[in-house]
Amino acid sequence: MITGGQDPLAAVAAAVAAASRLGATDRLAIQVRVEDHVTDRDAYELADAVLELCRPHGVLCLVNDRLHVALAVGADGGHVGAADLPVAAARRVLGSSAMLGATCRDADAARAARRAGASYLGVGPAFATTTKTGLPDPLGVDAIGVVAAAVPDTPIVAIGGVTAKNAAGLRAAGAAAVAVVGAIMNATDPLRATEELLEAVA
């Protein structure tokens, strides 16, 4: 997942290169997430540039919230949070074949999102994080596992405070994947940071 932080395209390029080196491009997805103040034009240009880095390697590219931008650039899908379009409405916008993620925190919300058409569920924050403000208290590994068990046929992606050190524990609890921002965006060596994360969840 990237945001408009320090040289996001360089971080994406490093992540794709790391996945390519490990033969793991099929296990990597990039989600473009911009702040609310970013214009649609700038969001479009960023998403288009990210897609250009992802597409030749078969890396999935998703756009957070701005589904019209996802459609405009031809991304693989999008993601909606609690304050965004309802999942069923987002599914109508994206169509039946696109990947659609939805944010949830408990088993009931996970089941509802799955019924509404979500392809995967982002669950968190798993741990404390400074990437986004105003988040609820961290769920912890056990709560992530409870949500995963409630929807065994839907992939759970754990997010929030994820690092190479705690990613394996989340996978063991039932998360199909993990999402990271700071662990790569704030790393002095994003390529190596991505390799460590991919190795941790292999």
C-alpha positions as YAML, in Angstrom:
chain: A
units: angstrom
residues:
- id: 1
  name: MET
  ca: [0.00, 0.00, 0.00]
- id: 2
  name: ILE
  ca: [1.40, 3.40, -0.85]
- id: 3
  name: THR
  ca: [0.44, 6.89, 0.01]
- id: 4
  name: GLY
  ca: [1.68, 10.23, -1.19]
- id: 5
  name: GLY
  ca: [4.71, 10.16, 1.08]
- id: 6
  name: GLN
  ca: [8.42, 10.14, 0.34]
- id: 7
  name: ASP
  ca: [8.98, 9.10, -3.26]
- id: 8
  name: PRO
  ca: [6.18, 6.51, -3.43]
- id: 9
  name: LEU
  ca: [7.05, 5.43, -6.96]
- id: 10
  name: ALA
  ca: [10.57, 4.52, -5.88]
- id: 11
  name: ALA
  ca: [9.10, 2.40, -3.08]
- id: 12
  name: VAL
  ca: [6.77, 0.65, -5.54]
- id: 13
  name: ALA
  ca: [9.63, 0.01, -7.94]
- id: 14
  name: ALA
  ca: [11.68, -1.47, -5.10]
- id: 15
  name: ALA
  ca: [8.79, -3.67, -3.95]
- id: 16
  name: VAL
  ca: [8.20, -4.99, -7.47]
- id: 17
  name: ALA
  ca: [11.92, -5.60, -7.94]
- id: 18
  name: ALA
  ca: [12.09, -7.51, -4.65]
- id: 19
  name: ALA
  ca: [9.13, -9.67, -5.57]
- id: 20
  name: SER
  ca: [10.62, -10.35, -8.99]
- id: 21
  name: ARG
  ca: [13.95, -11.35, -7.45]
- id: 22
  name: LEU
  ca: [12.18, -13.84, -5.16]
- id: 23
  name: GLY
  ca: [9.84, -15.09, -7.88]
- id: 24
  name: ALA
  ca: [6.92, -13.84, -5.81]
- id: 25
  name: THR
  ca: [5.19, -11.26, -8.00]
- id: 26
  name: ASP
  ca: [2.01, -13.34, -7.78]
- id: 27
  name: ARG
  ca: [2.03, -12.72, -4.00]
- id: 28
  name: LEU
  ca: [2.39, -8.94, -4.22]
- id: 29
  name: ALA
  ca: [-0.33, -6.33, -4.64]
- id: 30
  name: ILE
  ca: [0.06, -2.57, -4.54]
- id: 31
  name: GLN
  ca: [-2.76, -0.40, -3.25]
- id: 32
  name: VAL
  ca: [-2.69, 3.31, -4.12]
- id: 33
  name: ARG
  ca: [-4.05, 5.41, -1.28]
- id: 34
  name: VAL
  ca: [-3.95, 9.19, -1.35]
- id: 35
  name: GLU
  ca: [-4.96, 11.72, 1.29]
- id: 36
  name: ASP
  ca: [-8.34, 13.44, 1.05]
- id: 37
  name: HIS
  ca: [-6.83, 16.75, -0.05]
- id: 38
  name: VAL
  ca: [-5.17, 15.22, -3.12]
- id: 39
  name: THR
  ca: [-6.96, 16.11, -6.34]
- id: 40
  name: ASP
  ca: [-8.48, 13.48, -8.58]
- id: 41
  name: ARG
  ca: [-6.04, 14.51, -11.31]
- id: 42
  name: ASP
  ca: [-3.05, 13.88, -9.06]
- id: 43
  name: ALA
  ca: [-4.56, 10.64, -7.80]
- id: 44
  name: TYR
  ca: [-5.10, 9.53, -11.38]
- id: 45
  name: GLU
  ca: [-1.54, 10.35, -12.41]
- id: 46
  name: LEU
  ca: [-0.09, 8.52, -9.41]
- id: 47
  name: ALA
  ca: [-2.28, 5.46, -9.93]
- id: 48
  name: ASP
  ca: [-1.46, 5.40, -13.64]
- id: 49
  name: ALA
  ca: [2.27, 5.55, -12.90]
- id: 50
  name: VAL
  ca: [1.99, 2.78, -10.31]
- id: 51
  name: LEU
  ca: [0.04, 0.62, -12.73]
- id: 52
  name: GLU
  ca: [2.80, 1.05, -15.32]
- id: 53
  name: LEU
  ca: [5.28, -0.36, -12.79]
- id: 54
  name: CYS
  ca: [3.01, -3.24, -11.78]
- id: 55
  name: ARG
  ca: [1.47, -4.45, -15.02]
- id: 56
  name: PRO
  ca: [4.62, -5.83, -16.79]
- id: 57
  name: HIS
  ca: [5.30, -8.05, -13.77]
- id: 58
  name: GLY
  ca: [1.75, -9.25, -13.17]
- id: 59
  name: VAL
  ca: [1.53, -7.42, -9.84]
- id: 60
  name: LEU
  ca: [-2.00, -6.49, -8.82]
- id: 61
  name: CYS
  ca: [-2.77, -2.78, -8.54]
- id: 62
  name: LEU
  ca: [-5.71, -1.54, -6.48]
- id: 63
  name: VAL
  ca: [-6.96, 1.96, -5.69]
- id: 64
  name: ASN
  ca: [-8.28, 2.88, -2.27]
- id: 65
  name: ASP
  ca: [-11.61, 4.73, -2.03]
- id: 66
  name: ARG
  ca: [-11.56, 6.55, -5.38]
- id: 67
  name: LEU
  ca: [-13.18, 3.88, -7.49]
- id: 68
  name: HIS
  ca: [-13.60, 6.20, -10.47]
- id: 69
  name: VAL
  ca: [-9.83, 6.55, -10.53]
- id: 70
  name: ALA
  ca: [-9.46, 2.76, -10.38]
- id: 71
  name: LEU
  ca: [-11.74, 2.45, -13.39]
- id: 72
  name: ALA
  ca: [-10.09, 5.31, -15.27]
- id: 73
  name: VAL
  ca: [-6.59, 3.83, -15.09]
- id: 74
  name: GLY
  ca: [-7.73, 0.24, -15.57]
- id: 75
  name: ALA
  ca: [-6.61, -0.97, -12.14]
- id: 76
  name: ASP
  ca: [-7.38, -4.50, -11.00]
- id: 77
  name: GLY
  ca: [-9.86, -3.24, -8.43]
- id: 78
  name: GLY
  ca: [-10.38, -1.07, -5.41]
- id: 79
  name: HIS
  ca: [-10.87, -0.96, -1.67]
- id: 80
  name: VAL
  ca: [-13.52, 0.76, 0.45]
- id: 81
  name: GLY
  ca: [-13.43, 1.66, 4.11]
- id: 82
  name: ALA
  ca: [-16.21, 2.21, 6.61]
- id: 83
  name: ALA
  ca: [-16.77, 5.82, 5.52]
- id: 84
  name: ASP
  ca: [-16.59, 5.11, 1.79]
- id: 85
  name: LEU
  ca: [-19.24, 3.67, -0.53]
- id: 86
  name: PRO
  ca: [-21.11, 0.66, 0.87]
- id: 87
  name: VAL
  ca: [-19.63, -2.60, -0.37]
- id: 88
  name: ALA
  ca: [-22.67, -3.49, -2.50]
- id: 89
  name: ALA
  ca: [-22.58, -0.06, -4.19]
- id: 90
  name: ALA
  ca: [-18.83, -0.34, -4.74]
- id: 91
  name: ARG
  ca: [-19.36, -3.72, -6.36]
- id: 92
  name: ARG
  ca: [-21.89, -2.19, -8.77]
- id: 93
  name: VAL
  ca: [-19.42, 0.56, -9.66]
- id: 94
  name: LEU
  ca: [-16.48, -1.79, -10.28]
- id: 95
  name: GLY
  ca: [-18.40, -4.62, -11.88]
- id: 96
  name: SER
  ca: [-18.45, -8.30, -11.10]
- id: 97
  name: SER
  ca: [-14.92, -9.21, -12.18]
- id: 98
  name: ALA
  ca: [-12.87, -6.57, -10.35]
- id: 99
  name: MET
  ca: [-11.18, -7.23, -7.04]
- id: 100
  name: LEU
  ca: [-12.93, -5.40, -4.22]
- id: 101
  name: GLY
  ca: [-11.64, -5.09, -0.68]
- id: 102
  name: ALA
  ca: [-13.57, -3.88, 2.34]
- id: 103
  name: THR
  ca: [-12.40, -2.81, 5.78]
- id: 104
  name: CYS
  ca: [-13.90, -4.49, 8.84]
- id: 105
  name: ARG
  ca: [-13.04, -5.17, 12.48]
- id: 106
  name: ASP
  ca: [-15.28, -7.99, 13.65]
- id: 107
  name: ALA
  ca: [-16.92, -11.20, 12.51]
- id: 108
  name: ASP
  ca: [-20.36, -9.70, 11.86]
- id: 109
  name: ALA
  ca: [-18.97, -6.93, 9.67]
- id: 110
  name: ALA
  ca: [-16.82, -9.47, 7.84]
- id: 111
  name: ARG
  ca: [-19.79, -11.69, 7.04]
- id: 112
  name: ALA
  ca: [-21.83, -8.68, 5.87]
- id: 113
  name: ALA
  ca: [-19.05, -7.42, 3.62]
- id: 114
  name: ARG
  ca: [-18.61, -10.86, 2.11]
- id: 115
  name: ARG
  ca: [-22.34, -11.13, 1.38]
- id: 116
  name: ALA
  ca: [-22.27, -7.66, -0.21]
- id: 117
  name: GLY
  ca: [-19.60, -8.70, -2.69]
- id: 118
  name: ALA
  ca: [-16.17, -8.13, -1.12]
- id: 119
  name: SER
  ca: [-13.35, -10.22, -2.62]
- id: 120
  name: TYR
  ca: [-11.14, -9.83, 0.44]
- id: 121
  name: LEU
  ca: [-11.34, -8.10, 3.82]
- id: 122
  name: GLY
  ca: [-8.84, -5.68, 5.33]
- id: 123
  name: VAL
  ca: [-8.87, -6.19, 9.10]
- id: 124
  name: GLY
  ca: [-7.15, -3.94, 11.59]
- id: 125
  name: PRO
  ca: [-5.37, -2.15, 12.92]
- id: 126
  name: ALA
  ca: [-3.61, -5.29, 14.03]
- id: 127
  name: PHE
  ca: [-1.03, -3.30, 16.00]
- id: 128
  name: ALA
  ca: [-0.42, 0.33, 16.86]
- id: 129
  name: THR
  ca: [0.52, 2.44, 13.84]
- id: 130
  name: THR
  ca: [1.39, 6.05, 13.11]
- id: 131
  name: THR
  ca: [0.63, 5.82, 9.39]
- id: 132
  name: LYS
  ca: [-2.97, 6.93, 9.86]
- id: 133
  name: THR
  ca: [-4.49, 8.94, 12.69]
- id: 134
  name: GLY
  ca: [-7.86, 8.52, 14.39]
- id: 135
  name: LEU
  ca: [-7.84, 4.72, 14.29]
- id: 136
  name: PRO
  ca: [-9.51, 2.55, 16.94]
- id: 137
  name: ASP
  ca: [-7.48, 0.50, 19.39]
- id: 138
  name: PRO
  ca: [-5.36, -2.29, 17.89]
- id: 139
  name: LEU
  ca: [-7.13, -5.64, 17.56]
- id: 140
  name: GLY
  ca: [-4.17, -7.90, 18.21]
- id: 141
  name: VAL
  ca: [-3.39, -11.27, 16.68]
- id: 142
  name: ASP
  ca: [-6.17, -13.25, 18.37]
- id: 143
  name: ALA
  ca: [-8.94, -10.92, 17.16]
- id: 144
  name: ILE
  ca: [-7.58, -11.12, 13.61]
- id: 145
  name: GLY
  ca: [-7.86, -14.88, 13.91]
- id: 146
  name: VAL
  ca: [-11.47, -14.68, 15.08]
- id: 147
  name: VAL
  ca: [-12.45, -12.65, 12.02]
- id: 148
  name: ALA
  ca: [-10.58, -15.01, 9.70]
- id: 149
  name: ALA
  ca: [-12.37, -18.01, 11.21]
- id: 150
  name: ALA
  ca: [-15.76, -16.33, 10.68]
- id: 151
  name: VAL
  ca: [-15.27, -16.10, 6.91]
- id: 152
  name: PRO
  ca: [-13.07, -19.06, 5.98]
- id: 153
  name: ASP
  ca: [-13.86, -18.70, 2.28]
- id: 154
  name: THR
  ca: [-12.76, -15.04, 2.11]
- id: 155
  name: PRO
  ca: [-9.12, -13.89, 2.35]
- id: 156
  name: ILE
  ca: [-8.30, -11.72, 5.34]
- id: 157
  name: VAL
  ca: [-5.58, -9.09, 4.98]
- id: 158
  name: ALA
  ca: [-4.20, -7.89, 8.31]
- id: 159
  name: ILE
  ca: [-3.19, -4.23, 8.36]
- id: 160
  name: GLY
  ca: [-1.75, -1.78, 10.84]
- id: 161
  name: GLY
  ca: [1.69, -1.87, 12.40]
- id: 162
  name: VAL
  ca: [2.71, -4.91, 10.37]
- id: 163
  name: THR
  ca: [6.44, -5.66, 10.17]
- id: 164
  name: ALA
  ca: [8.60, -8.56, 9.07]
- id: 165
  name: LYS
  ca: [8.83, -9.57, 12.73]
- id: 166
  name: ASN
  ca: [5.10, -9.88, 13.41]
- id: 167
  name: ALA
  ca: [3.79, -10.83, 9.94]
- id: 168
  name: ALA
  ca: [4.30, -14.57, 10.40]
- id: 169
  name: GLY
  ca: [2.21, -14.54, 13.58]
- id: 170
  name: LEU
  ca: [-0.66, -12.90, 11.74]
- id: 171
  name: ARG
  ca: [-0.45, -15.50, 8.99]
- id: 172
  name: ALA
  ca: [-0.45, -18.28, 11.58]
- id: 173
  name: ALA
  ca: [-3.60, -16.77, 13.13]
- id: 174
  name: GLY
  ca: [-5.44, -17.05, 9.84]
- id: 175
  name: ALA
  ca: [-4.63, -13.94, 7.83]
- id: 176
  name: ALA
  ca: [-4.17, -14.82, 4.17]
- id: 177
  name: ALA
  ca: [-1.94, -11.80, 3.68]
- id: 178
  name: VAL
  ca: [-0.65, -8.64, 5.34]
- id: 179
  name: ALA
  ca: [-0.67, -5.03, 4.19]
- id: 180
  name: VAL
  ca: [2.13, -2.61, 5.02]
- id: 181
  name: VAL
  ca: [2.90, 1.05, 4.56]
- id: 182
  name: GLY
  ca: [5.49, 2.25, 7.04]
- id: 183
  name: ALA
  ca: [7.58, -0.93, 6.99]
- id: 184
  name: ILE
  ca: [8.48, -0.16, 3.37]
- id: 185
  name: MET
  ca: [7.88, 3.58, 2.96]
- id: 186
  name: ASN
  ca: [10.01, 4.42, 6.02]
- id: 187
  name: ALA
  ca: [12.72, 1.85, 5.35]
- id: 188
  name: THR
  ca: [16.19, 3.02, 4.38]
- id: 189
  name: ASP
  ca: [16.27, 0.09, 1.93]
- id: 190
  name: PRO
  ca: [12.71, -0.52, 0.63]
- id: 191
  name: LEU
  ca: [13.89, -3.37, -1.60]
- id: 192
  name: ARG
  ca: [15.38, -5.32, 1.30]
- id: 193
  name: ALA
  ca: [12.41, -4.46, 3.52]
- id: 194
  name: THR
  ca: [10.06, -5.95, 0.94]
- id: 195
  name: GLU
  ca: [12.19, -9.06, 0.62]
- id: 196
  name: GLU
  ca: [12.10, -9.56, 4.39]
- id: 197
  name: LEU
  ca: [8.32, -9.20, 4.45]
- id: 198
  name: LEU
  ca: [7.82, -11.61, 1.56]
- id: 199
  name: GLU
  ca: [10.13, -14.12, 3.21]
- id: 200
  name: ALA
  ca: [8.26, -13.76, 6.50]
- id: 201
  name: VAL
  ca: [4.92, -14.68, 4.95]
- id: 202
  name: ALA
  ca: [6.15, -17.31, 2.48]
...
